[in-house]
Amino acid sequence: MKPYVICLMHSSLDGRTHPSRWRPKGAGTDWFETIHDELGGDAWVIGRVTGSEFAKGKPYPATPSEKLPRENWFARRDAKTYGVVLDAHGKIGWGRSDIGGDPIVVVLTESVPDSHLAGLRGEGVSYIFAGKSEIDLASAVEILNRELGVKRLLVEGGGVANGAFLRAGLIDEFNLILSPAIDGARGAPFVFDSTDADGDKRAPLTAMTLESTRQLGGGVLLLRYLIQNDAAGQ
């Protein structure tokens, strides 16, 4: 069963997501955690690049280790909220087992080496498998629902991860915190983006309904859209 998936992002008026580049500086940049908490997800998910920013360790050494089965492995199943990170090829060495108190669950593919699985287990980091060499997001969210009881999932970027969920037709709702600021230059990530390989793919999105508009103060808006996807186009 698929969880209800909400994408939550914070951007400038031109859709950029690095507040350090925005002008004027500090325009409404303190709302994300407040809205995150209000949305009440059972888990939140980010991509590998964003996940790397939270890592405290180095990639696990590629030393010979026992052969480990390509089966989901959980250090904990009793958490109120989980932090899920997409890391298809096992690039992140964590050096920690939680982010802000939320146990980490890594989404891997079966192509990862045994040494990486051993490293995750040694640090008490849970992992699931969703695909042979590329992540199948539909499978990943179903596993999170079945194994950990995740019924409400917050997708929180970066842009490539958000775009992958969008193109997979998995996003049910989009909440955008829109700040009165502009980036205005090249090089910053967008709310939704893609890899070069996915550049020509389009989301099966058929309708967006503005459900509510909320003023958060200081010119900051929270826009809530409900999304309809064409199941046949996924």
Accessible surface in RSA format (square Angstrom, percent):
REM  Atomic radii and reference values for relative SASA: ProtOr
REM  Chains: A
REM  Algorithm: Lee & Richards
REM  Probe-radius: 1.40
REM  Slices: 20
REM RES _ NUM      All-atoms   Total-Side   Main-Chain    Non-polar    All polar
REM                ABS   REL    ABS   REL    ABS   REL    ABS   REL    ABS   REL
RES MET A   1   176.41  91.4 134.54  89.0  41.86  99.7 115.22  98.0  61.19  81.1
RES LYS A   2    73.02  35.6  54.93  33.7  18.08  43.0  54.53  49.1  18.49  19.7
RES PRO A   3     2.28   1.7   0.00   0.0   2.28   8.3   1.87   1.5   0.40   2.5
RES TYR A   4    80.27  37.5  74.19  42.2   6.08  15.8  69.08  51.9  11.19  13.8
RES VAL A   5     0.00   0.0   0.00   0.0   0.00   0.0   0.00   0.0   0.00   0.0
RES ILE A   6     0.00   0.0   0.00   0.0   0.00   0.0   0.00   0.0   0.00   0.0
RES CYS A   7     0.00   0.0   0.00   0.0   0.00   0.0   0.00   0.0   0.00   0.0
RES LEU A   8     0.00   0.0   0.00   0.0   0.00   0.0   0.00   0.0   0.00   0.0
RES MET A   9    14.85   7.7  14.85   9.8   0.00   0.0  13.58  11.5   1.28   1.7
RES HIS A  10    17.26   9.4  13.06   9.1   4.21  10.8   8.02   8.3   9.25  10.8
RES SER A  11     1.13   1.0   1.13   1.5   0.00   0.0   0.00   0.0   1.13   1.6
RES SER A  12     0.07   0.1   0.00   0.0   0.07   0.2   0.00   0.0   0.07   0.1
RES LEU A  13   104.51  58.2  74.95  53.6  29.56  74.3  75.32  52.9  29.19  78.6
RES ASP A  14    53.30  37.3  33.09  32.9  20.20  47.8  41.38  97.4  11.91  11.9
RES GLY A  15    21.37  26.4   0.00   N/A  21.37  26.4  20.23  55.5   1.14   2.6
RES ARG A  16    30.31  12.7  30.31  15.5   0.00   0.0   0.00   0.0  30.31  18.4
RES THR A  17    22.31  15.9  10.64  10.8  11.67  27.8   4.74   6.4  17.57  26.6
RES HIS A  18    83.15  45.4  82.38  57.3   0.77   2.0  53.61  55.3  29.54  34.4
RES PRO A  19    55.03  40.1  50.15  45.7   4.88  17.7  50.61  41.8   4.43  27.5
RES SER A  20    95.79  80.9  66.65  89.0  29.14  67.1  59.65 127.0  36.14  50.6
RES ARG A  21    76.93  32.3  65.63  33.5  11.31  26.9  34.86  47.6  42.07  25.5
RES TRP A  22     0.12   0.0   0.09   0.0   0.03   0.1   0.09   0.0   0.03   0.0
RES ARG A  23   125.05  52.5 118.91  60.6   6.14  14.6  61.10  83.5  63.95  38.8
RES PRO A  24    90.50  66.0  83.71  76.3   6.80  24.7  90.08  74.4   0.43   2.7
RES LYS A  25   152.47  74.4 127.67  78.3  24.80  59.1  71.81  64.6  80.67  85.9
RES GLY A  26    56.37  69.5   0.00   N/A  56.37  69.5  26.82  73.6  29.55  66.2
RES ALA A  27    13.35  12.3   3.85   5.9   9.50  21.6  13.34  18.8   0.00   0.0
RES GLY A  28    16.43  20.3   0.00   N/A  16.43  20.3   8.16  22.4   8.27  18.5
RES THR A  29    55.63  39.6  33.12  33.6  22.51  53.6  10.97  14.7  44.65  67.5
RES ASP A  30   116.48  81.6  90.50  90.1  25.98  61.4  46.95 110.5  69.53  69.3
RES TRP A  31    65.51  26.3  65.51  31.7   0.00   0.0  57.51  30.7   8.00  13.0
RES PHE A  32    47.05  23.5  46.34  28.7   0.71   1.8  46.34  28.1   0.71   2.0
RES GLU A  33   114.28  65.6 113.11  85.6   1.17   2.8  62.08 120.1  52.20  42.6
RES THR A  34    57.93  41.2  51.76  52.5   6.17  14.7  30.97  41.6  26.96  40.8
RES ILE A  35     1.28   0.7   1.28   1.0   0.00   0.0   1.28   0.9   0.00   0.0
RES HIS A  36    27.44  15.0  26.35  18.3   1.09   2.8   8.38   8.6  19.06  22.2
RES ASP A  37   101.92  71.4  80.53  80.1  21.39  50.6  31.79  74.8  70.13  69.9
RES GLU A  38    96.79  55.6  59.73  45.2  37.06  88.2  43.52  84.2  53.28  43.5
RES LEU A  39    22.31  12.4  18.33  13.1   3.98  10.0  19.47  13.7   2.85   7.7
RES GLY A  40    46.42  57.2   0.00   N/A  46.42  57.2  31.64  86.8  14.77  33.1
RES GLY A  41    14.42  17.8   0.00   N/A  14.42  17.8   0.99   2.7  13.43  30.1
RES ASP A  42    45.57  31.9  45.20  45.0   0.38   0.9   6.77  15.9  38.80  38.7
RES ALA A  43     0.43   0.4   0.00   0.0   0.43   1.0   0.39   0.5   0.04   0.1
RES TRP A  44    19.23   7.7  19.23   9.3   0.00   0.0  16.73   8.9   2.50   4.1
RES VAL A  45     2.44   1.6   2.27   2.1   0.17   0.4   2.27   2.0   0.17   0.5
RES ILE A  46     6.42   3.7   6.41   4.8   0.01   0.0   6.42   4.6   0.00   0.0
RES GLY A  47     8.56  10.6   0.00   N/A   8.56  10.6   8.56  23.5   0.00   0.0
RES ARG A  48   106.88  44.9 101.35  51.7   5.53  13.2  15.99  21.9  90.89  55.1
RES VAL A  49   103.04  67.8  99.62  90.2   3.42   8.2 100.83  87.6   2.21   6.0
RES THR A  50    30.88  22.0  30.55  31.0   0.33   0.8  20.25  27.2  10.63  16.1
RES GLY A  51     0.00   0.0   0.00   N/A   0.00   0.0   0.00   0.0   0.00   0.0
RES SER A  52    49.82  42.1  36.39  48.6  13.42  30.9  30.66  65.3  19.15  26.8
RES GLU A  53   130.17  74.7  91.62  69.3  38.55  91.8  46.40  89.7  83.77  68.4
RES PHE A  54    76.68  38.4  72.58  45.0   4.10  10.7  75.59  45.8   1.09   3.1
RES ALA A  55    28.73  26.4   7.47  11.5  21.25  48.3   7.47  10.5  21.25  56.3
RES LYS A  56   150.84  73.6 110.90  68.0  39.94  95.1  69.06  62.2  81.78  87.1
RES GLY A  57    33.86  41.8   0.00   N/A  33.86  41.8  15.14  41.5  18.73  41.9
RES LYS A  58   177.51  86.6 165.24 101.4  12.27  29.2 109.20  98.3  68.31  72.8
RES PRO A  59    96.40  70.3  83.61  76.2  12.80  46.5  84.03  69.4  12.38  76.9
RES TYR A  60    34.84  16.3  17.59  10.0  17.26  44.9  18.00  13.5  16.85  20.8
RES PRO A  61    94.30  68.7  81.81  74.6  12.48  45.4  92.67  76.5   1.63  10.1
RES ALA A  62    96.91  89.1  60.62  93.6  36.29  82.5  62.42  87.9  34.49  91.4
RES THR A  63    77.48  55.1  72.98  74.0   4.50  10.7  55.53  74.6  21.95  33.2
RES PRO A  64   139.43 101.6 106.72  97.3  32.71 118.9 118.74  98.0  20.69 128.6
RES SER A  65    52.37  44.3  15.32  20.4  37.05  85.4  25.90  55.2  26.47  37.1
RES GLU A  66   128.37  73.7 109.87  83.1  18.50  44.0  45.66  88.3  82.70  67.5
RES LYS A  67   162.12  79.1 137.82  84.6  24.31  57.9  99.41  89.5  62.71  66.8
RES LEU A  68    10.36   5.8   9.41   6.7   0.95   2.4   9.41   6.6   0.95   2.6
RES PRO A  69    64.89  47.3  52.17  47.6  12.72  46.2  64.19  53.0   0.69   4.3
RES ARG A  70    66.56  27.9  40.58  20.7  25.99  61.9  29.03  39.7  37.53  22.7
RES GLU A  71   112.17  64.4 106.94  80.9   5.24  12.5  39.35  76.1  72.82  59.5
RES ASN A  72    48.47  33.4  23.88  23.1  24.59  59.2   5.36  12.9  43.11  41.7
RES TRP A  73    65.09  26.1  63.11  30.5   1.98   4.7  46.08  24.6  19.01  30.8
RES PHE A  74    31.38  15.7   4.70   2.9  26.68  69.4   4.70   2.8  26.68  76.4
RES ALA A  75    45.25  41.6  13.04  20.1  32.21  73.3  17.99  25.3  27.26  72.2
RES ARG A  76   111.92  47.0 104.93  53.5   6.98  16.6  50.70  69.3  61.21  37.1
RES ARG A  77   137.07  57.5 110.66  56.4  26.41  62.9  54.38  74.3  82.69  50.1
RES ASP A  78   114.76  80.4  81.41  81.0  33.35  78.9  48.36 113.8  66.40  66.2
RES ALA A  79    19.15  17.6   2.52   3.9  16.63  37.8   4.64   6.5  14.50  38.4
RES LYS A  80   191.33  93.3 165.60 101.6  25.74  61.3 117.88 106.1  73.45  78.2
RES THR A  81    25.23  17.9  22.81  23.1   2.43   5.8  10.03  13.5  15.20  23.0
RES TYR A  82     5.06   2.4   5.06   2.9   0.00   0.0   4.47   3.4   0.59   0.7
RES GLY A  83     0.00   0.0   0.00   N/A   0.00   0.0   0.00   0.0   0.00   0.0
RES VAL A  84     0.59   0.4   0.59   0.5   0.00   0.0   0.59   0.5   0.00   0.0
RES VAL A  85     0.00   0.0   0.00   0.0   0.00   0.0   0.00   0.0   0.00   0.0
RES LEU A  86    18.20  10.1  17.57  12.6   0.63   1.6  17.57  12.3   0.63   1.7
RES ASP A  87     0.00   0.0   0.00   0.0   0.00   0.0   0.00   0.0   0.00   0.0
RES ALA A  88    20.64  19.0  16.12  24.9   4.53  10.3  16.12  22.7   4.53  12.0
RES HIS A  89    80.34  43.9  71.37  49.6   8.97  22.9  50.74  52.3  29.60  34.4
RES GLY A  90    12.58  15.5   0.00   N/A  12.58  15.5   0.00   0.0  12.58  28.2
RES LYS A  91   119.68  58.4 108.66  66.7  11.02  26.2  55.98  50.4  63.70  67.9
RES ILE A  92     6.49   3.7   3.08   2.3   3.40   8.2   6.49   4.7   0.00   0.0
RES GLY A  93     2.31   2.8   0.00   N/A   2.31   2.8   0.16   0.4   2.15   4.8
RES TRP A  94     0.20   0.1   0.20   0.1   0.00   0.0   0.00   0.0   0.20   0.3
RES GLY A  95    38.18  47.1   0.00   N/A  38.18  47.1  15.23  41.8  22.94  51.4
RES ARG A  96    55.44  23.3  43.03  21.9  12.41  29.5  21.27  29.1  34.17  20.7
RES SER A  97    44.30  37.4  38.59  51.5   5.71  13.2   9.23  19.6  35.08  49.1
RES ASP A  98    52.37  36.7  51.96  51.7   0.40   0.9   8.06  19.0  44.31  44.2
RES ILE A  99    13.47   7.7  12.00   8.9   1.47   3.6  12.00   8.6   1.47   4.0
RES GLY A 100    76.50  94.3   0.00   N/A  76.50  94.3  46.32 127.1  30.18  67.6
RES GLY A 101    52.81  65.1   0.00   N/A  52.81  65.1  31.11  85.4  21.70  48.6
RES ASP A 102    30.52  21.4  30.52  30.4   0.00   0.0   0.00   0.0  30.52  30.4
RES PRO A 103    10.77   7.9  10.57   9.6   0.20   0.7  10.77   8.9   0.00   0.0
RES ILE A 104     1.08   0.6   0.00   0.0   1.08   2.6   0.00   0.0   1.08   2.9
RES VAL A 105     0.87   0.6   0.87   0.8   0.00   0.0   0.87   0.8   0.00   0.0
RES VAL A 106     0.09   0.1   0.09   0.1   0.00   0.0   0.09   0.1   0.00   0.0
RES VAL A 107     0.57   0.4   0.57   0.5   0.00   0.0   0.57   0.5   0.00   0.0
RES LEU A 108     0.00   0.0   0.00   0.0   0.00   0.0   0.00   0.0   0.00   0.0
RES THR A 109     0.00   0.0   0.00   0.0   0.00   0.0   0.00   0.0   0.00   0.0
RES GLU A 110    62.53  35.9  50.56  38.2  11.97  28.5   8.18  15.8  54.35  44.4
RES SER A 111    62.60  52.9  28.00  37.4  34.60  79.7  38.49  82.0  24.11  33.8
RES VAL A 112     2.18   1.4   0.00   0.0   2.18   5.3   0.79   0.7   1.39   3.8
RES PRO A 113    67.90  49.5  59.13  53.9   8.77  31.9  67.90  56.1   0.00   0.0
RES ASP A 114    26.86  18.8  23.35  23.2   3.51   8.3   5.16  12.1  21.70  21.6
RES SER A 115    14.28  12.1   8.57  11.4   5.71  13.2   6.16  13.1   8.12  11.4
RES HIS A 116     7.32   4.0   6.85   4.8   0.48   1.2   3.57   3.7   3.75   4.4
RES LEU A 117     0.00   0.0   0.00   0.0   0.00   0.0   0.00   0.0   0.00   0.0
RES ALA A 118    38.12  35.0  28.31  43.7   9.81  22.3  30.56  43.0   7.56  20.0
RES GLY A 119    15.75  19.4   0.00   N/A  15.75  19.4  14.52  39.9   1.22   2.7
RES LEU A 120     0.00   0.0   0.00   0.0   0.00   0.0   0.00   0.0   0.00   0.0
RES ARG A 121    75.10  31.5  62.50  31.9  12.60  30.0  22.05  30.1  53.05  32.2
RES GLY A 122    69.86  86.1   0.00   N/A  69.86  86.1  35.89  98.5  33.96  76.1
RES GLU A 123    61.29  35.2  44.36  33.6  16.94  40.3  30.89  59.8  30.40  24.8
RES GLY A 124    28.00  34.5   0.00   N/A  28.00  34.5  19.57  53.7   8.43  18.9
RES VAL A 125     0.00   0.0   0.00   0.0   0.00   0.0   0.00   0.0   0.00   0.0
RES SER A 126     2.91   2.5   2.85   3.8   0.07   0.2   0.04   0.1   2.88   4.0
RES TYR A 127     0.00   0.0   0.00   0.0   0.00   0.0   0.00   0.0   0.00   0.0
RES ILE A 128     0.10   0.1   0.10   0.1   0.00   0.0   0.10   0.1   0.00   0.0
RES PHE A 129    16.37   8.2   8.32   5.2   8.06  21.0   8.42   5.1   7.95  22.8
RES ALA A 130     1.49   1.4   0.00   0.0   1.49   3.4   1.49   2.1   0.00   0.0
RES GLY A 131    25.96  32.0   0.00   N/A  25.96  32.0  16.94  46.5   9.03  20.2
RES LYS A 132   151.88  74.1 144.35  88.6   7.54  17.9 100.78  90.7  51.11  54.4
RES SER A 133    58.14  49.1  57.12  76.2   1.02   2.4  29.83  63.5  28.32  39.7
RES GLU A 134   123.90  71.1 116.25  87.9   7.66  18.2  56.51 109.3  67.39  55.0
RES ILE A 135    37.74  21.5  13.84  10.3  23.89  57.6  13.84  10.0  23.89  64.8
RES ASP A 136    72.83  51.0  65.24  64.9   7.59  17.9  23.84  56.1  48.99  48.9
RES LEU A 137    16.93   9.4  12.16   8.7   4.77  12.0  12.16   8.5   4.77  12.8
RES ALA A 138    42.53  39.1  41.18  63.6   1.35   3.1  41.35  58.2   1.19   3.1
RES SER A 139    36.80  31.1  32.86  43.9   3.94   9.1  17.29  36.8  19.51  27.3
RES ALA A 140     2.51   2.3   2.51   3.9   0.00   0.0   2.51   3.5   0.00   0.0
RES VAL A 141     1.65   1.1   1.65   1.5   0.00   0.0   1.65   1.4   0.00   0.0
RES GLU A 142    75.22  43.2  75.10  56.8   0.12   0.3   5.27  10.2  69.95  57.1
RES ILE A 143    13.09   7.5  13.09   9.8   0.00   0.0  13.09   9.4   0.00   0.0
RES LEU A 144     3.04   1.7   2.74   2.0   0.30   0.8   3.04   2.1   0.00   0.0
RES ASN A 145    23.33  16.1  17.90  17.3   5.43  13.1   0.00   0.0  23.33  22.5
RES ARG A 146   152.55  64.1 121.27  61.8  31.28  74.5  71.27  97.4  81.28  49.3
RES GLU A 147    50.19  28.8  37.77  28.6  12.42  29.6   2.50   4.8  47.69  38.9
RES LEU A 148    20.94  11.7   0.45   0.3  20.49  51.5   5.11   3.6  15.83  42.6
RES GLY A 149    40.78  50.3   0.00   N/A  40.78  50.3  27.02  74.2  13.75  30.8
RES VAL A 150     0.38   0.2   0.26   0.2   0.12   0.3   0.38   0.3   0.00   0.0
RES LYS A 151   151.02  73.7 143.75  88.2   7.27  17.3  86.77  78.1  64.25  68.4
RES ARG A 152    81.28  34.1  81.28  41.4   0.00   0.0  25.50  34.8  55.78  33.8
RES LEU A 153     0.51   0.3   0.51   0.4   0.00   0.0   0.51   0.4   0.00   0.0
RES LEU A 154     1.37   0.8   1.37   1.0   0.00   0.0   1.37   1.0   0.00   0.0
RES VAL A 155     0.38   0.3   0.38   0.3   0.00   0.0   0.38   0.3   0.00   0.0
RES GLU A 156    21.18  12.2   9.83   7.4  11.35  27.0   2.12   4.1  19.06  15.6
RES GLY A 157     0.35   0.4   0.00   N/A   0.35   0.4   0.35   0.9   0.01   0.0
RES GLY A 158    26.72  32.9   0.00   N/A  26.72  32.9  25.33  69.5   1.39   3.1
RES GLY A 159     4.98   6.1   0.00   N/A   4.98   6.1   0.76   2.1   4.22   9.4
RES VAL A 160    71.57  47.1  69.86  63.2   1.72   4.1  69.86  60.7   1.72   4.7
RES ALA A 161     8.49   7.8   3.00   4.6   5.50  12.5   6.53   9.2   1.96   5.2
RES ASN A 162     0.00   0.0   0.00   0.0   0.00   0.0   0.00   0.0   0.00   0.0
RES GLY A 163     0.83   1.0   0.00   N/A   0.83   1.0   0.83   2.3   0.00   0.0
RES ALA A 164    31.56  29.0  25.97  40.1   5.59  12.7  28.57  40.2   2.99   7.9
RES PHE A 165     2.86   1.4   2.86   1.8   0.00   0.0   2.86   1.7   0.00   0.0
RES LEU A 166    31.03  17.3  30.65  21.9   0.38   0.9  30.85  21.7   0.18   0.5
RES ARG A 167    42.69  17.9  30.57  15.6  12.12  28.9  14.53  19.9  28.16  17.1
RES ALA A 168    33.19  30.5  17.91  27.6  15.29  34.8  28.42  40.0   4.77  12.6
RES GLY A 169     7.05   8.7   0.00   N/A   7.05   8.7   0.14   0.4   6.92  15.5
RES LEU A 170     7.84   4.4   7.64   5.5   0.20   0.5   7.84   5.5   0.00   0.0
RES ILE A 171     1.12   0.6   1.05   0.8   0.07   0.2   1.05   0.8   0.07   0.2
RES ASP A 172    33.90  23.7  31.03  30.9   2.87   6.8   4.65  10.9  29.26  29.2
RES GLU A 173     2.64   1.5   2.64   2.0   0.00   0.0   0.00   0.0   2.64   2.2
RES PHE A 174    16.70   8.4  16.70  10.3   0.00   0.0  16.70  10.1   0.00   0.0
RES ASN A 175     2.61   1.8   2.61   2.5   0.00   0.0   0.00   0.0   2.61   2.5
RES LEU A 176    23.65  13.2  23.65  16.9   0.00   0.0  23.65  16.6   0.00   0.0
RES ILE A 177     0.00   0.0   0.00   0.0   0.00   0.0   0.00   0.0   0.00   0.0
RES LEU A 178    33.02  18.4  31.72  22.7   1.30   3.3  31.72  22.3   1.30   3.5
RES SER A 179     0.12   0.1   0.00   0.0   0.12   0.3   0.12   0.3   0.00   0.0
RES PRO A 180    48.82  35.6  38.55  35.1  10.27  37.3  41.53  34.3   7.29  45.3
RES ALA A 181     2.60   2.4   0.00   0.0   2.60   5.9   2.60   3.7   0.00   0.0
RES ILE A 182    92.58  52.7  90.89  67.7   1.69   4.1  90.89  65.5   1.69   4.6
RES ASP A 183    18.20  12.7   0.96   1.0  17.24  40.8   0.00   0.0  18.20  18.1
RES GLY A 184    60.88  75.1   0.00   N/A  60.88  75.1  26.61  73.0  34.28  76.8
RES ALA A 185    55.05  50.6  44.97  69.4  10.08  22.9  54.51  76.8   0.54   1.4
RES ARG A 186   225.95  94.9 209.51 106.8  16.45  39.2  81.14 110.9 144.81  87.8
RES GLY A 187    76.09  93.8   0.00   N/A  76.09  93.8  38.43 105.5  37.66  84.3
RES ALA A 188     8.06   7.4   0.00   0.0   8.06  18.3   1.04   1.5   7.03  18.6
RES PRO A 189    45.52  33.2  39.10  35.6   6.42  23.3  45.25  37.4   0.27   1.7
RES PHE A 190    85.73  42.9  85.64  53.0   0.08   0.2  85.64  51.9   0.08   0.2
RES VAL A 191    13.91   9.2  13.28  12.0   0.63   1.5  13.28  11.5   0.63   1.7
RES PHE A 192    59.17  29.6  41.82  25.9  17.35  45.1  42.02  25.5  17.15  49.1
RES ASP A 193    57.96  40.6  49.04  48.8   8.92  21.1   9.96  23.5  47.99  47.9
RES SER A 194    34.65  29.3  18.89  25.2  15.76  36.3   5.23  11.1  29.42  41.2
RES THR A 195    63.46  45.1  55.59  56.4   7.87  18.8  59.82  80.4   3.64   5.5
RES ASP A 196   151.98 106.5 123.65 123.1  28.33  67.0  44.44 104.6 107.54 107.3
RES ALA A 197    92.34  84.9  57.54  88.8  34.80  79.2  69.77  98.3  22.56  59.8
RES ASP A 198    33.45  23.4  32.75  32.6   0.70   1.7   1.08   2.5  32.37  32.3
RES GLY A 199    35.28  43.5   0.00   N/A  35.28  43.5  19.40  53.2  15.88  35.6
RES ASP A 200   138.80  97.2 116.64 116.1  22.16  52.4  36.96  87.0 101.84 101.6
RES LYS A 201   124.01  60.5 112.65  69.1  11.36  27.0  72.54  65.3  51.47  54.8
RES ARG A 202   185.05  77.7 160.16  81.6  24.89  59.3  78.12 106.8 106.93  64.8
RES ALA A 203    29.47  27.1   8.43  13.0  21.04  47.9   8.43  11.9  21.04  55.7
RES PRO A 204    13.13   9.6   0.78   0.7  12.35  44.9  13.13  10.8   0.00   0.0
RES LEU A 205    60.59  33.7  36.91  26.4  23.68  59.5  36.91  25.9  23.68  63.7
RES THR A 206    87.52  62.3  51.59  52.3  35.93  85.6  50.90  68.4  36.62  55.4
RES ALA A 207    36.78  33.8  28.86  44.5   7.93  18.0  36.76  51.8   0.02   0.1
RES MET A 208    87.84  45.5  55.30  36.6  32.53  77.5  27.97  23.8  59.87  79.3
RES THR A 209    71.86  51.1  68.58  69.5   3.28   7.8  49.36  66.3  22.49  34.0
RES LEU A 210    89.95  50.1  63.95  45.8  25.99  65.3  63.95  44.9  25.99  69.9
RES GLU A 211    84.49  48.5  58.80  44.5  25.70  61.2   4.79   9.3  79.70  65.1
RES SER A 212    51.18  43.2  42.37  56.6   8.80  20.3  40.20  85.6  10.98  15.4
RES THR A 213    76.22  54.2  42.98  43.6  33.25  79.2  35.93  48.3  40.29  60.9
RES ARG A 214    98.40  41.3  94.65  48.3   3.75   8.9  44.91  61.4  53.49  32.4
RES GLN A 215   154.75  86.5 128.97  94.3  25.78  61.4  30.56  65.1 124.18  94.2
RES LEU A 216    15.64   8.7   1.41   1.0  14.23  35.8   5.69   4.0   9.95  26.8
RES GLY A 217    40.89  50.4   0.00   N/A  40.89  50.4  37.21 102.1   3.68   8.2
RES GLY A 218    75.43  93.0   0.00   N/A  75.43  93.0  45.65 125.3  29.78  66.7
RES GLY A 219    56.37  69.5   0.00   N/A  56.37  69.5  35.67  97.9  20.70  46.4
RES VAL A 220     2.02   1.3   1.40   1.3   0.63   1.5   1.40   1.2   0.63   1.7
RES LEU A 221    56.88  31.7  56.88  40.7   0.00   0.0  56.88  39.9   0.00   0.0
RES LEU A 222    14.12   7.9  13.78   9.9   0.34   0.9  13.78   9.7   0.34   0.9
RES LEU A 223    24.25  13.5  24.25  17.3   0.00   0.0  24.25  17.0   0.00   0.0
RES ARG A 224    75.56  31.7  75.56  38.5   0.00   0.0  16.39  22.4  59.17  35.9
RES TYR A 225    53.14  24.8  53.14  30.2   0.00   0.0  24.02  18.1  29.12  35.9
RES LEU A 226    56.17  31.3  55.35  39.6   0.83   2.1  55.35  38.9   0.83   2.2
RES ILE A 227    15.94   9.1   1.74   1.3  14.19  34.2   1.74   1.3  14.19  38.5
RES GLN A 228   110.06  61.5 106.23  77.6   3.83   9.1  32.00  68.1  78.06  59.2
RES ASN A 229    39.29  27.1  11.36  11.0  27.94  67.3   5.11  12.3  34.19  33.0
RES ASP A 230    62.40  43.7  56.93  56.7   5.47  12.9  12.92  30.4  49.48  49.3
RES ALA A 231    82.47  75.8  65.26 100.7  17.21  39.2  65.61  92.4  16.86  44.7
RES ALA A 232    99.36  91.4  57.18  88.2  42.18  95.9  69.77  98.2  29.59  78.4
RES GLY A 233    49.99  61.7   0.00   N/A  49.99  61.7  25.11  68.9  24.88  55.7
RES GLN A 234   110.79  62.0  49.68  36.3  61.12 145.5  39.62  84.3  71.18  54.0
END  Absolute sums over single chains surface
CHAIN  1 A    11504.0       8532.7       2971.3       6291.6       5212.4
END  Absolute sums over all chains
TOTAL         11504.0       8532.7       2971.3       6291.6       5212.4
